[in-house]
Amino acid sequence: MAMLAFNALTFAAGLHASFAFAGDCPAGQVAEDGMKPGAMMPKGVTDSVLKTIDLSSKGDAWKGSMLRMRKLVVEPGGVVPWHSHDMRPANILIASGSITEYRSTCKLPILHKAGEVTAEFGHLSHWWKNNGKVPAVLYSSDILSPEMHDDETAM
């Protein structure tokens, strides 16, 4: 029984280790206006909504809000344009490839690799570019407020 418990803990530790929680700006590089606005138009990116959930049943504060899951494929040289997360929290999983984030709160670009997850929330604006040689596949889960449902810039 002890061996079974050890194996379960070893498996869980290995599973946790396979997912890095990236997205942090390197020490000493955090800045209010670290990166200026970048590309304003998408380029070489396919954005597919996989599923949405209407959160209205969770109470008045959630009325009209949606939980959305998307798959984004960013081709080499492709761009997810400059956008804000003041009103739209999101988690991004980099499933394959790599992608570079240019974040308003960091002086340096941040490279995200396959298996990493980054949180986007609060006073944050940024854009992404695939500087690699293979497509980057990202899965995004975010919450859209009612006024953002038809917003084409809600990347």
Salt bridges, closest charged atoms under 4 A:
GLU32 OE2 - HIS123 NE2 3.02
ASP47 OD2 - ARG70 NH1 2.68
ASP86 OD1 - HIS123 ND1 3.84
GLU101 OE2 - ARG103 NE 2.79
GLU101 OE1 - HIS112 NE2 2.72
GLU101 OE2 - HIS126 ND1 2.59
GLU116 OE1 - HIS112 ND1 3.96
GLU120 OE1 - HIS85 NE2 2.89
GLU120 OE2 - HIS126 NE2 3.39
ASP142 OD2 - ARG68 NH2 2.63
ASP142 OD2 - ARG70 NH2 3.84
ASP142 OD2 - ARG88 NH1 2.72
